Amino acid sequence: MGDHSAAAGPPPDERPPSRGSSPPSGGRTAPRLPSDAGFWRSPLRGPWFTALLGVVLLVGITVVFVTGLLSYAAYNPDLAPANDQTPERGLLGFYLFAWPTDPHWLYRLTQGLHVTVGVVLVPVLLAKLWSVVPKLFTLPPARSAAHALERVSLLLLVGGVLFEFVTGLLNVQLDYLFPGSFYPLHFYGAWVFASAFVVHVALRLPTAVRVLRAGAPDDLASGRGKRSAAGAREPDRETGLVAPEPAAPTLSRRGALGVVGGGSVLLLGVTVGQNVDGPLRRTALLAPHGGTDPGSGANAFQINKTAGAVGVTAQETGDGWRLTVEGADGRRRRLTRAQLLAMPQHTAALPIACVEGWSTSDQHWSGVRLRDLAQLAGFDPREGLPGVFVSSLQRSGAFRQAALRDNQVRDPRSLLALRVGGEDLSLDHGYPARVIVPAAPGVHNTKWVSQLSFGANR
């Protein structure tokens, strides 16, 4: 099982001292430092093990990064400052296209992948960092300009990936232990990490491909821990990964990969249920459980932030509540909930999908179409409908206001929802009225709406 020390050379007591270590004195070996080659003794480390984990991370992190960019696009960051929490983004905030409303589950898919794949990669990431940790202590720090570039990119890579994964996991759990806002921290951290990741891949991918093509050590192919000729090539001291004085193995590389894969499967099992319908929802133990128990009935689905948590009271959403509808020409209407209910009502089956990765099944919302309210504000649909700036009664937290694009206003499924599943909205779900838009991030499905400003340039 694993790489037996006998296969790597003479017994430890017959080997010469490793480079950088102190000679024995009085029959005792001086303590070694992490920069000493002999300090790291695990027989599991090796180029093939590291290369395989690296390729898995290459694919997985690419998915996470691309879906992260799509999440950024879904926020429509160029519409209004309220939509973009990343000030002075400059060229980093490039924006390629207006976020569509079809398919209506698009954000549910992309953000679900972003969070789920990120969580599943955690054991792979930790194993990869463990497999290369001896190289972080290699002396001298730089042997050439190319090596110096690789070491700098490695520091940025390790620091960046740990920062992104830690802040992302804390955000999923709604635990904001870090200073500042999650959005700019995660945004700028992603670009630092991505830059280092591209440099690292360019420098190391050819080697990783060559190592993988050479074949796996025999302990992976047969589980017996013996080396073939191909496997014997692995203890190449130039890689800095193979221990020159390996300890006796307690686990084969096949077993190590099984532990890593098993950890990823376990995390998948306790995460993915937050994105799908049916019994798997009960297995989503790592899903955020913000807010209170939604209870029973049509309103019994995920609540991210309660009315009490953001300062909205039942008194200000009662009979005195009015919706203000503004047009670009200064036209203004104030409507009671009864007047909104008297307008033509429409129904749309749409999910809510949040940046934390959770989503609901399609809920049946009913209310007034946003495009009908735009007409009420004086806009002619034959001449094109504008976007809308939405304001909420919410007093605390980010996204108290949001802007929606013209294509979102035009979509017949975009509603100012008054009811869900045939029942009035609960206070925690946005009573007396909330916005619901297909494929939009949950924070743009604004709750406790107080004002709709169509055509406003905010």
C-alpha positions in Angstrom: 0.0 0.0 0.0 1.4 3.4 -1.0 5.1 4.1 -1.7 7.2 1.9 0.6 10.4 3.6 1.7 12.5 0.7 0.5 11.4 1.6 -3.1 12.8 5.1 -2.8 16.4 4.1 -1.7 18.3 2.8 1.3 16.8 2.8 4.8 16.7 6.2 6.5 19.6 5.4 8.8 21.8 4.7 5.8 21.0 7.8 3.9 23.3 10.9 3.9 21.9 13.9 5.6 19.6 15.9 3.4 20.7 19.2 2.0 20.4 22.0 4.5 20.1 19.7 7.6 22.5 19.6 10.4 24.7 16.5 10.9 24.0 14.2 13.8 25.6 15.1 17.1 25.8 12.7 20.0 23.6 10.2 18.2 20.8 12.7 17.9 19.6 14.6 14.8 19.2 18.3 15.1 15.7 19.6 14.5 15.0 20.3 10.8 13.4 23.4 9.4 10.6 23.5 6.8 13.3 24.7 4.3 15.2 21.4 4.7 14.4 18.8 2.1 14.1 16.1 4.7 11.5 17.9 6.8 8.7 16.8 4.5 8.4 13.0 4.7 5.0 12.0 3.4 5.4 9.3 0.7 2.1 10.5 -1.0 3.5 13.7 -2.4 4.6 13.5 -6.0 4.3 15.1 -9.4 1.4 12.8 -10.6 -0.7 13.4 -7.5 -0.2 17.2 -7.7 -0.8 17.3 -11.4 -4.1 15.4 -11.2 -5.4 17.7 -8.4 -4.2 20.7 -10.4 -6.1 19.7 -13.5 -9.3 19.1 -11.5 -8.9 22.5 -10.0 -8.2 24.0 -13.4 -11.6 22.8 -14.7 -13.5 23.5 -11.5 -12.1 27.0 -10.8 -12.7 28.0 -14.5 -16.4 27.1 -14.0 -16.5 29.1 -10.7 -14.8 32.1 -12.3 -17.0 32.2 -15.4 -20.2 31.8 -13.4 -19.0 34.5 -11.1 -18.7 36.8 -14.1 -22.2 35.9 -15.2 -23.4 36.7 -11.7 -21.8 40.1 -12.0 -23.5 40.6 -15.3 -26.9 39.6 -13.8 -26.7 42.5 -11.4 -26.8 44.9 -14.4 -24.0 47.0 -12.9 -24.1 49.8 -15.4 -27.7 50.8 -14.6 -27.3 52.6 -11.3 -24.9 52.8 -8.4 -27.4 50.8 -6.3 -26.8 47.8 -8.6 -23.0 47.9 -8.3 -21.3 47.5 -4.9 -17.8 47.8 -6.5 -16.8 51.5 -6.6 -13.9 52.5 -8.9 -14.1 49.2 -10.7 -12.5 50.7 -13.9 -11.7 48.2 -16.6 -12.2 45.3 -14.2 -16.0 45.9 -14.4 -16.2 45.2 -18.1 -19.8 44.5 -19.1 -20.5 42.5 -22.3 -24.2 42.2 -22.5 -27.6 43.0 -21.0 -28.8 40.2 -18.7 -31.7 38.4 -20.4 -35.0 37.2 -18.9 -35.0 33.9 -20.7 -34.7 31.2 -19.6 -36.4 32.2 -16.4 -34.2 29.8 -14.4 -30.9 31.1 -15.8 -29.6 32.8 -12.6 -30.8 29.9 -10.6 -28.5 27.6 -12.7 -25.5 29.9 -13.0 -25.3 30.9 -9.4 -26.2 27.4 -8.2 -23.2 26.1 -10.1 -21.0 28.9 -8.8 -21.6 28.1 -5.2 -22.0 24.3 -5.4 -18.9 23.8 -7.5 -17.0 26.1 -5.2 -18.0 24.2 -2.1 -17.3 20.8 -3.7 -13.8 22.0 -4.7 -12.8 22.7 -1.1 -11.3 19.2 -0.4 -9.5 19.2 -3.7 -8.1 22.7 -3.0 -6.8 21.7 0.5 -5.2 18.5 -0.9 -3.5 20.5 -3.7 -2.1 23.0 -1.2 -0.9 20.2 1.0 0.8 18.5 -1.9 2.8 21.5 -2.8 3.5 23.0 0.6 7.2 22.0 0.6 7.7 24.3 -2.4 6.6 27.3 -0.4 9.7 26.9 1.8 12.2 26.3 -1.0 15.5 28.1 -0.7 16.8 30.2 -2.4 13.5 32.0 -3.0 14.3 32.7 -6.7 16.9 31.0 -8.9 16.1 33.0 -12.0 13.7 35.7 -13.3 11.3 33.1 -14.5 11.4 31.3 -11.1 10.9 34.6 -9.3 7.8 35.3 -11.4 6.5 31.8 -10.6 7.1 32.3 -6.8 5.3 35.7 -6.8 2.4 34.3 -8.8 2.3 31.3 -6.3 2.0 33.7 -3.3 -0.8 35.6 -5.0 -2.4 32.4 -6.1 -2.4 30.8 -2.7 -3.4 34.0 -0.9 -6.0 34.8 -3.5 -7.7 31.4 -3.6 -7.8 31.1 0.2 -9.3 34.6 0.4 -11.9 33.9 -2.3 -13.0 30.6 -0.9 -13.2 31.8 2.8 -15.2 34.9 2.0 -17.4 33.0 -0.4 -18.2 30.3 2.2 -18.8 32.9 4.9 -21.2 34.7 2.5 -23.1 31.4 1.8 -23.6 31.1 5.5 -24.5 34.8 5.9 -21.6 35.2 8.4 -19.9 38.5 7.6 -16.9 38.2 9.9 -14.6 40.1 7.6 -14.3 43.9 7.6 -16.0 45.8 4.9 -18.6 44.8 2.3 -18.5 41.3 0.8 -19.2 42.5 -2.7 -16.1 44.7 -3.4 -13.8 42.4 -1.3 -14.9 39.3 -3.3 -14.9 41.2 -6.6 -11.3 42.7 -6.3 -10.0 39.5 -4.7 -11.3 37.5 -7.7 -9.3 39.6 -10.1 -6.1 39.3 -8.1 -6.6 35.5 -7.8 -7.5 35.2 -11.5 -4.4 37.1 -12.7 -2.1 34.8 -10.6 -4.1 31.7 -11.7 -3.6 32.5 -15.4 0.2 33.0 -14.9 0.4 29.8 -12.8 -1.5 27.8 -15.4 0.7 29.1 -18.2 3.9 28.2 -16.4 2.8 24.8 -15.0 0.2 23.3 -17.3 2.7 21.9 -19.8 4.5 20.1 -17.0 1.3 18.7 -15.5 0.2 17.4 -18.9 3.5 15.7 -19.4 3.4 14.1 -16.0 -0.1 12.8 -16.5 0.7 11.4 -19.9 3.7 9.5 -18.4 1.1 7.4 -16.4 0.1 6.9 -12.8 2.3 5.2 -10.2 1.5 1.5 -9.8 -0.1 2.0 -6.4 -2.9 3.8 -8.2 -3.2 1.2 -10.9 -3.0 -1.9 -8.8 -3.2 -0.8 -5.1 -0.2 -3.0 -4.3 2.3 -0.1 -3.7 5.0 -1.4 -6.2 6.5 0.8 -8.8 6.7 0.1 -12.5 9.3 1.7 -14.8 6.9 4.6 -15.4 6.2 5.0 -11.7 9.9 4.9 -10.9 10.4 8.1 -12.9 8.3 10.0 -10.3 11.0 10.6 -7.6 12.5 13.4 -9.7 14.2 15.7 -7.2 13.9 18.7 -9.5 10.1 18.8 -8.9 10.7 19.4 -5.2 7.6 17.3 -4.4 8.9 13.9 -3.7 10.3 13.3 -0.2 14.0 12.3 -0.2 13.5 10.5 3.1 9.8 9.3 2.9 8.2 7.9 6.0 6.5 4.5 6.0 3.2 4.8 4.1 -0.1 4.5 5.9 -2.3 5.2 2.8 -1.9 4.7 -0.9 -2.3 7.5 -3.4 -5.4 5.7 -4.5 -6.7 5.9 -0.9 -5.7 9.6 -0.7 -7.6 10.4 -3.8 -10.5 8.4 -2.4 -10.5 10.5 0.7 -10.4 13.7 -1.3 -13.2 12.5 -3.7 -15.3 11.3 -0.8 -15.0 14.7 0.9 -16.2 16.4 -2.3 -19.1 14.0 -2.7 -20.1 14.5 0.9 -20.1 18.3 0.5 -22.1 17.9 -2.7 -24.7 15.9 -0.9 -25.1 18.5 1.8 -25.1 21.5 -0.6 -26.8 20.7 -3.9 -30.2 20.2 -2.4 -30.6 24.0 -2.0 -30.8 24.3 -5.8 -33.2 21.5 -6.6 -36.7 20.5 -5.8 -37.9 17.5 -3.9 -36.5 15.4 -1.0 -32.9 16.6 -1.7 -33.8 19.9 -0.1 -33.7 18.2 3.3 -30.1 17.2 2.8 -28.9 20.7 2.2 -27.4 21.0 5.6 -24.9 23.7 4.5 -27.6 25.9 2.9 -28.1 29.3 4.6 -31.0 29.3 7.0 -31.4 33.0 7.5 -34.6 34.4 8.9 -37.3 32.6 10.7 -39.3 29.5 10.0 -41.5 30.4 7.0 -44.3 28.3 8.5 -46.9 26.6 6.4 -49.1 27.5 3.4 -48.2 29.3 0.2 -45.6 31.5 1.9 -43.6 28.5 3.3 -40.4 28.9 1.3 -37.0 30.3 1.9 -36.7 33.7 3.6 -33.2 35.2 3.4 -33.9 38.4 5.4 -36.9 39.0 7.6 -38.8 42.3 7.8 -37.6 42.8 11.4 -33.9 42.3 10.3 -34.1 45.2 7.9 -36.3 47.5 9.9 -39.6 47.1 8.2 -42.6 47.1 10.5 -46.2 45.9 10.2 -47.4 49.5 10.9 -45.8 51.1 7.9 -47.0 48.3 5.6 -50.6 48.5 6.8 -53.5 50.6 5.6 -51.4 53.7 5.4 -49.0 52.2 2.8 -49.0 53.7 -0.7 -47.1 52.9 -3.8 -45.7 55.9 -5.6 -45.4 55.5 -9.4 -43.3 58.1 -11.2 -42.8 58.9 -14.9 -39.9 60.8 -16.5 -42.1 63.8 -17.2 -42.8 64.3 -13.5 -46.1 62.4 -13.6 -46.8 60.8 -10.2 -49.5 58.5 -8.9 -50.0 57.1 -5.4 -51.8 53.8 -5.3 -53.2 51.9 -2.3 -53.0 48.1 -2.3 -56.7 47.9 -2.9 -56.3 50.0 -6.1 -53.5 47.7 -7.3 -55.6 44.7 -6.7 -58.4 46.3 -8.7 -56.0 46.5 -11.8 -55.7 43.5 -14.2 -54.0 40.7 -12.3 -51.5 38.4 -14.0 -49.7 35.2 -12.8 -46.2 34.1 -13.4 -44.4 30.9 -12.2 -40.9 32.1 -11.2 -38.2 31.0 -8.7 -36.1 33.2 -6.4 -32.4 32.6 -6.7 -29.9 34.3 -4.4 -26.2 35.1 -4.6 -25.7 32.7 -1.6 -26.5 29.8 -4.0 -29.9 28.8 -2.7 -33.0 29.0 -4.9 -36.7 28.2 -4.5 -38.9 26.1 -6.9 -41.2 28.1 -9.2 -43.7 30.0 -7.0 -46.9 31.2 -8.5 -46.9 34.9 -8.1 -49.8 37.2 -9.0 -50.0 41.0 -9.3 -49.7 43.9 -11.7 -47.3 43.7 -14.7 -44.5 46.2 -14.5 -45.2 47.2 -18.1 -48.8 48.1 -17.2 -47.5 50.3 -14.4 -45.0 51.9 -16.9 -48.0 52.8 -19.0 -49.7 54.2 -16.0 -46.6 56.5 -15.6 -47.2 57.8 -19.1 -45.1 55.5 -21.3 -46.4 54.2 -24.6 -45.4 50.5 -25.2 -45.5 51.2 -29.0 -42.6 53.7 -28.5 -40.7 51.4 -26.1 -40.7 51.0 -22.4 -38.0 52.3 -20.1 -36.2 50.7 -17.2 -37.3 51.3 -13.7 -35.7 52.3 -10.4 -37.2 50.5 -7.4 -37.2 51.8 -3.9 -38.0 49.8 -0.8 -39.1 50.5 2.8 -36.0 48.6 3.9 -33.8 50.7 6.1 -30.7 48.6 6.6 -28.4 46.4 4.5 -27.3 46.6 0.9 -29.7 46.8 -2.1 -32.4 48.9 -0.5 -32.8 50.2 -4.1 -32.3 48.5 -7.4 -32.6 49.3 -11.1 -34.1 47.0 -13.8 -33.5 47.1 -17.5 -36.1 47.9 -20.2 -36.2 44.3 -21.3 -37.0 43.3 -17.7 -39.9 45.8 -17.6 -41.2 44.6 -21.0 -41.3 40.9 -20.0 -44.9 40.0 -19.3 -43.8 37.8 -16.4 -42.3 40.8 -14.6 -44.7 41.7 -11.8 -45.3 43.9 -8.9 -46.4 40.8 -6.9 -49.2 41.1 -4.3 -49.9 37.5 -3.7 -48.2 34.1 -4.0 -49.8 30.7 -4.4 -53.2 32.3 -4.0 -52.4 33.9 -0.7 -51.4 37.5 0.3 -47.6 37.9 0.6 -46.4 37.4 4.2 -44.6 40.4 5.7 -41.3 38.6 5.5 -41.9 37.8 1.8 -42.4 41.5 1.0 -46.0 42.4 1.9 -47.7 44.6 0.7 -45.9 44.4 -2.6 -42.6 43.1 -4.1 -41.0 42.9 -7.5 -40.5 39.5 -9.1 -38.6 39.3 -12.4 -37.5 36.2 -14.4 -33.8 35.3 -14.2 -33.0 38.2 -11.9 -30.9 37.8 -8.7 -32.9 37.6 -5.6 -31.8 41.0 -4.3 -33.3 42.6 -7.4 -36.7 41.1 -6.6 -37.1 43.9 -4.2 -39.4 43.4 -1.2 -41.6 46.0 0.6 -41.7 48.2 -2.5 -42.5 51.9 -1.9 -41.7 53.6 -5.2 -41.3 52.8 -8.9 -39.5 55.5 -10.9 -39.8 54.6 -14.6 -37.2 56.2 -16.9 -35.3 57.7 -14.0 -31.6 58.2 -14.5 -30.2 57.5 -11.1 
